[in-house]
C-alpha cells in the first residue's frame, strides 16, 4: 500500500517518524542486550516507518503516562497505549491490536477471593500513576482507596512493603515481579481487558487517523502482530479481532 504524500507529511512533518515507546509494559516493549528498545511496538513502529518511507526515531519512556503525553503534546508522531476516553481527548486511537488482562494481586491471607470484592471501604489498591488501569479504576472504584506510585514497576515493591492491600496491574508484569515471592496470589480472572492500540495526535487529522487504523488492521490480518508476539516470547496476550 502506497501512502499519499499528504499522509506522509501528516505523520512525519520533520522528515522522520517519531515513535513513543512505553517501556513500562513488558507485553509491549523492553530493552535488548545492547540496551536498545525492542518488542512488539518497536516492530510495528519500524513497519509503519517503512510504509511511510521515512527514517524512524524511537523515543522511549518508563511509563504509559509519559508516552501518552509525548504524543498528546506532539513531541512524538505515533505511540502505543491502551485505549481510554481520557487519553482520547488528544489522541486518535486505532482499533486495538492486542488484548491483555488487568489483574489484582493480594497476599495469601487476604480475605479477598474475587475481583468484585475489592471495591470496599478501607481497601487500598496500588496502581501505577497514569496507567490504563489507574484511569479505569479511578472511574470504577467507588469505595476503595487508590494508592498511586510513580510507575507500574513500582507497584509490586510498594505493595510488598505494606503500602496497600491489593496490587493492580498487567497480569504478566504482576507475575514477573512476584516470581520467587512467597505468600502472594492473583485473584482469579481479571478486572478489565486492556485494549492496546496505536495512536497519533488528533491534530494530524481524520485522514491520517484512518490511515493508521488501516495499517493496524492489516498488521493483524497478515499475522504480523501474532508473529511479533511469538518472536518476543510474549504469552498470555491475544491478537485483537478485526475491527475490535
N, C-alpha and C positions, 0 to 999 in steps of 0.2 A: 504494500500500500504506500503510494507516494503522497506525502502531505503537501498541501499548497503552501506557498511562501508566507501567506498571512498567518498560518498556524505555526510555522517555524518561528516567525518573528514574535508571535504571542508568547511562546514558551521560552525562547532564547533571545530576548531583545539585546543582550550583551554579546551575542555570538557563541554562547556556551549554555548548557543546561545545568543549572544549579539544583542539585537534589538534596533535600533534607532527610537525613537518615537517623532514625531513633535507635540508639544502642541499648535503650532501657528495656526492650522486649526481646528476649532471646529467640523467640519464634521468628522475628523479623530480621534481625541483624546482630552481628557481633564483630570481633576483630580476628584476623587470621594470625599466623605465627609471626608475621612481619609487623603486626600492629595495624594493618590497613583494614578498613571496614569491609565486611563480606556478609553474604546472606541473601535471602530471597529478594529483599527490597533493593539491594545493590544490583542484583541480576536484572531486575525489572527496570531500574534506572538506566543501566547500560543499554538494554534493548531499546528503550524509548529514545535515548540519545542517538543511537544508530538510526532509528526510524526518522528522526529529525535531520540527521546528517550533520550533527554538531558535536563538539567535544563535551565530555561530562566532567563536572566538578562536584565532588561529594562533600557535603557539609554534615559532619557527624555531631550528634548531640546525645547527652546522657539521659534525657527524659523526654517523654512524649510532649509535655507542655512546651519545652524549648523548641522542639521540632515543629510543632504547630505554629508557634509564634514567628518562626523564621519564614514560613510560607504566608501566614496572615499579614506579616509586615513586608512582604515582597523582597525579603533578603534571599529567599530561595524561590525557584520556579515551580517545583513539584515537591511533594512529600508523601509520606506513608504513615497513616494513623487510623485509629478506629473512628468510624462514623459516629458523630454526636451532634445533636441540634445546636448546642452552644458553639462548637467549633464551626458549624456550618454557616454562621453569621458572616464569616470572612473567607471561608474555604469552600470551593466547589468540589464535591466528592464524586468519584466514580462509583459504580456498583462494587460491592466487596469482592476481593479476590481470594481471601482466606477467612475461615471462621475458626475462632479459638474460644476456649472456655474461661470464664471468670469464676474462681472458686474461693472458698473460705478454708482457712487453716485454724485449728484450735488445739489446745492441749488435751491429752488423753483423758484427764479427769474433768474436763469441761462438761457441764450438764447439757450443752447444746448437741443435738443429734441431727438437725435438719436446717436447711438454708433459711426457711421461713421463720425459724425461731430466733434468728439473730437480731431482728429489729425489736428490741425490748429495752426498757429504761435501764440505765446503768451499764449497758454493754458497750465496750469501747472497740471500735473497728479501725484497724490501722490500714491506711492506704497511701499510695504514692501520690503526692500532690500533683494535680493536673492530669492524672492518668484517665483513661477511658472509664475505668471502674470507679474512680473518685467522682467523676462527673455524674455517672449513672447513680451511684449510691447516694450522692448528695440530693438527688431528686427523689429517690425511692424510700430511703430510710427515714422514718418519722420519729422514732423514739431513741434509737441507738445513737451514741456519740461517735462522730468521725474524728479520728486522730490522724492528721496529715504529717508525713515525713517527706524529706527532700526529694526522694526518688524511689522507684519501685524496688531497687536493690537494697534500700534501707528498711523495707517493710518487715521482713522476717527477723533481722537482727533486733529491731526495736521491739517487736512482739516477744521475742525470746528473752529480752531483758526485763519483761514485765510491763511493757508500755501499753499493752492492750489485751483484750480478751479474745479477739479474733484478728487474724491477718487476712486481708483480701488481696487477690492478685490473679495474674495469669497462671493457669494450672501448672504449666511446665516450669515457670520460674519458682513457684512455691515448692514444687518437687525437687528442683535442683538445689535450692537454698536450704532445704532440710535433709539433704542426703547425709546419712550417718547421724542424724539428730534423733535421739530417742524421746519418747513422751509426747509426740505430736501426731495429729491425724488430719486428713482432709475430710470435710463434711461431704457426704455422698451427693453426686450430681453437680449442679452448677447454679450460680445465682444469676448469670447472664451469659449470652452469646456475644462475643466481641467481634464485630464485623470490620475487618481490616480492609482499607481501601487506599487508592491513590487520591491525591487532591492537588489543586492548584489555586492560586488566588482568584477570587470571584471577579476581580477587576480585569482578568485576562479575557473575559467574555464567554458567551454561551457556545460559540463555535469551538473555542479551544477546549472547554469542558467536555463537549460532546466528542471531540477527537480523542481525548484522554480516556473517556469511557469506552469508546470503540476499541482502543488499544488494549485495555484490561480485559474486555470480553474476549478478544482474540487470543490473548495470552492464556486465558482459562481454557478456551475451546481447543487450542492446539496442543495442550498438555504441558506448556512451558512452566506454568505455576507448579503443577504436580511434580514435574521433573526437578524443579529447583528445591522443593521441599525435600524430596528424596536425596538429592545431591548434598544438601547441607545437614542431613540427618535429623530432620525435624519430625517428631512423632506427636500424635495427638491433635494435629491441626488438619482441617479438611479444606479442600478447594471449594469455594462458594459456587452454588449452582448458577447457571446462566441467567442474567437479568436479576439476580437476587438483590 
